[in-house]
């Protein structure tokens, strides 16, 4: 069975001392994003080794659902609010699953 779902990994690196402020901004995205049509999961992680490093692990039913996600109100002004707190630009990569139930396709 071929799936149209898409996995997103978004890496966010904060400046030293900005971890809690950025974490609050990122956590504010979680609830509204999880409630969106087409969201399978939307999980925020913080590195155990480097507290300035965050990662979103997301799964969406389709690329279209993901594209709609980026137009939602929770992103209004988001980039401007966090830009000065970041050590580097946010890195977003899209992935597709190549295994199913532990088997290689």
N, C-alpha and C positions, 0 to 999 in steps of 0.2 A: 504494500500500500504506500503510495507516494503522498507525502503531506506537503501542503503549501505553507506550513507554519514557519516562522522565522525566530531565531534566537538572537538576542542582543546582549552584548557585553559592553558596558560603558565604564570606562576608567576615569576617575576623577582624582587628581593630585592637588592637595591644598598647600598653601604656604604654611610654614611652621607657625603655630599659635592660632591658626584659623580653623582647626579641626572641628571644634564644637559649633562654630557659626555655620560652616559648610554642611556639617551633618544635619543641623536643624533645617536648612534649606532643602537638602536631599530627602529627608524624612517627610517633608511637607508634600513631596511628589507622590509618595507611596500610596496613600489611601485613595486619592482621586484616580490614579493610574490603574490600580487594581479594580476599580469600579467600572472602568471603560469596557465597552463592548469589544470583544476580541482579545482581551488580556487573559492569558493563561496563568501566568505568574509574573510578579514584579518585585524582586527582592534586592534589598540594599545590604551590602557587606562592607566591613571595615577590616583592613589588613591586621592580622595579629602581630606582625613584625614591624609595620610602619603605619602608625596611626594617622598619617597625612594621606593615606591612600584608601580610596573607596571604590567599590565596583557594584554596578547594577547588573544583575542577571535577570533577564526578562525573556518570556516566550509569548509570542503573539500568533493568532490563528492564521494571519496572512501579512504580507508586506503592506497591503492596503490598510489594514487595521493599525499597523505600526505608523504608517504615514499620517493617519488621522490623529494618532496619539500626540504627535509633535505639534498639532494645531490646537490642542486643548487649553483651556484657561489657566491651568496650573503652571503653564510655561510662560504666561504673560509677564515680562520683566525679569524672568529667571536669570537669563544670561547676564543682564546688567547688574543684578544683585550679587552674583558670585564672581564675576570677572576679576575683580581686584584681589580676591581671596585665593585665587588659584595659582599654583606654581607653574602650570603648563596647561595648554588647551585640553579640553575633554576629548578623550579618544573613544569613538563609538565604532564597533565592528559588528557586522551581521554574520550569522552562522546558520548552516543547515545541518540537520542531523543525518548522519550516514550509517547509523546503526539503529536497530529496532529490537526491543526485547533482548538485548545483549548479543544479537547476531549482526554480523556485517552484511550490509545490503549489497 
